[in-house]
Amino acid sequence: MRIGAVHQTYAQAEALLDTNFQRVMLAALFAALVLFPFFADQYWIYLACLVLIHIVSTTGLNILTGYTGLVSLGQAAFMSVGAYTVAILEIRVGTPFIINLILAGFVSAAVGLVVGVPSLRVKGLYLAIATIAASFILHFLFANGPAFLGGTQGLSMPPARLFGYDLARPFQLYWLFMPLTALSVVAAANLFRTRIGRAFIAIRDRDISAEVLGIPLLKYKLLSFALSSFYAGVAGGMWAYFFRVVTPESFPLIYSVFFLAAVIVGGMGTILGAILGAIFMTMVPEFLKIAVSYLTFIPNATAQLSPIRTIVFGALIIGFLLFEPQGLAEIWRRVRRFFHIWPFKK
Amino acid sequence: MDWLFLFEIVLSGLGSGALLALTGIAFVLIYKATKVLNLAVGEMLMLCAYFFFGMTAALALPVWLAIILTVIGGGILGGVIERILIRPMLGESPISVFMVTVGLSSVLIGFVEFFWGSDPATLPNFLPSKPVFIGSAYISPKIAVSFVVATVLIAAFLVIFRTWRGGVALRATATDQGAAFSCGINVPAVFSVSWIVAGMAAAGSGILIGSIGGISPTMGVFGLSVLVAVIVGGLDSIAGALVAGLAIGVVEALVGTYLGGEFKLLVTFCILVVALMIRPYGLFGTVEIERL
């Protein structure tokens, strides 16, 4: 039974992990992540890689939407910028993948800055619509832009290479993605212990008050857009190495909705929420596939999988907003509280 | 430059612009009364078009009966959505309610694909096929009819909301919900009515759009063009929706003819971005004043 932890210094109160139990659990999680590919089959490693990509992108969107309160429906578009950057660098220049990924992040961040410019004048719903506009304009550029973007055919690229070895299969890519994802999640968690992160939270809570308190709104809103797009760009680069074909159709508007849904379902404005949301939203279609395979009494149930998936996707967004607006992170907190005070229920 | 050809394109643009404006009414009504931006209008329209399709094709009902039933069905759809999904979200942030409608649009698309499949279909042809000429300019009869129908419906909406008590209640609610409530206006009923009327408007434009271009589960994309029109015009202004709807209809027709179909959405969204930068609340929208 543990009701709470005593913090005796500021450093303790600010620490990411405050109890030994948390440290042990984190070490166990880390060990599980390292050992996972040796016990899972190809398909599960494939899914794990997809989840890792989605976690990076969702964490980025969470910085913008969950922590700064600027709703964006352009996350997939920023990912496409990253994916195209990586594909072009890999094909034309041939720089090592880690440089490509970082450059993808910076190019995406630059695009995010441009898209974020209206954010001082418009906000809320209007900003969300403006980001939809940005994603359509980017899609048009990729489909009809200069020839080196590959047009509607898109670009096919070689696998990432490390010390002369191709990183092509999910098993190898997992070792590239897992540390990257862990790094970006830890970086995001640390961001909100700094001045910048706290400024973001102040802007989310009430932007006019934040301005009165001396936070330059445009600077921090743009910074938030840039950071979020940086994450999206890196995730897009990972996506490009994973699928190795980048087309304008790879990042539709519904993919942006997917990330916003993951942020909401996971719990806005929590680091854990973005992780849980990304895992949940990526795995739901898989669980549906398994569930439908048992529904043999319905004729051609597998053929109807795609519409069912669309319905469940929408129903999840609605259901969480209606019944669990704090998302999975809140459910997790409730479970934890239950075990903390265990014999004394409620 | 062929001026007659240009004139014909502008006319057909006005025709599709009238449809944008008619659907825009659905956005504006809902936003005015409930401060909800309903992204699912395009999908409500699609569901109504399929409803009409089912009644004329599968049940073989006469067209006039099917139209009446579809419009009633659209009203019921709007009312049910308001009661089940929007009413519980009262007082939540506008973004949360917006996301509920985003989820709703996904559910509606899945629903239609589940029952009717994802292949496009054509509605039975009930619009006249005799070509219409204004001077010597040719207009497709379908577009001419839908322009007339949309104009009549919009005029009817405007008259009703000027004169009918419910229209006054709607405008009062739009101005200040709390004050309207304390003056004895049944605000929840106004919410329901605005969603029901919006559903009926969506059903009407669904039938028209479906009979011009055929129906498919992706026809809800039309809602995005409407959304742009409504935002450029100002989200809470019916007049704005009319002007911007017609203007964007004409621009899309011109762009589609002279530059190519793939430029249509691009130009529409560029107009949106420029409009947002110059007038964030649209051409005719109410400027929200914020203070601490």
Interface residues (C-beta under 8 A of the other chain):
Chain A: V71 P118 R121 V122 G124 L125 Y126 A128 I129 A130 I132 A133 A134 F136 I137 F140 A143 N144 R206 I208 S209 V212 I254 V257 L260 A261 I264 Q304 S306 P307 I308 R309 T310 I311 V312 F313 G314 A315 L316 I317 I318 L321 L322 P325
Chain B: L37 L85 P88 M89 E92 P94 I95 S96 F98 M99 V100 V102 G103 L104 S105 S106 V107 L108 I109 G110 F111 E113 F114 S118 L224 L227 V228 I231 L235 E262 F263 L265 L266 F269 C270 L272 V273 L276 M277 P280 Y281 E290 R291 L292
